[in-house]
Amino acid sequence: MNELKVTDYSEGPKTENLYGGADMWVFGKKIKEHEVYIKITLGVGGAQVICISFHIAESPMKYPLKHQFL
């Protein structure tokens, strides 16, 4: 899979309580004709990124930065 880009941003930060309380961010990617929902957190104090959720989007996603960075 390609890297996530700023234009893939959909939502966040959102509150997270299971992985140390770091903020969560939602991104979306088109993969083989499917829009994929990706929720990540930075984890605690400089830890590696943790993928919280990765699945086909249940509804169309919004990309507020898509047109700003084209």
URKAQUI-V444528 format. One record per backbone hydrogen bond with DSSP energy under -1.0 kcal/mol. CO is the residue of the C=O (numbers start at 0). NH is the residue of the N-H. Records with the same first field share a line. If there is no record, write none. Layout:
CO = NH  NH
//
This chain:
4 = 7
5 = 8
7 = 27
10 = 25
13 = 23
23 = 13
24 = 39
25 = 9  10
26 = 37
28 = 35
30 = 33
33 = 30
34 = 56
35 = 28
36 = 54
37 = 26
38 = 51  52
39 = 24
40 = 49
43 = 46
49 = 40
52 = 38
54 = 36
62 = 65
64 = 68
//
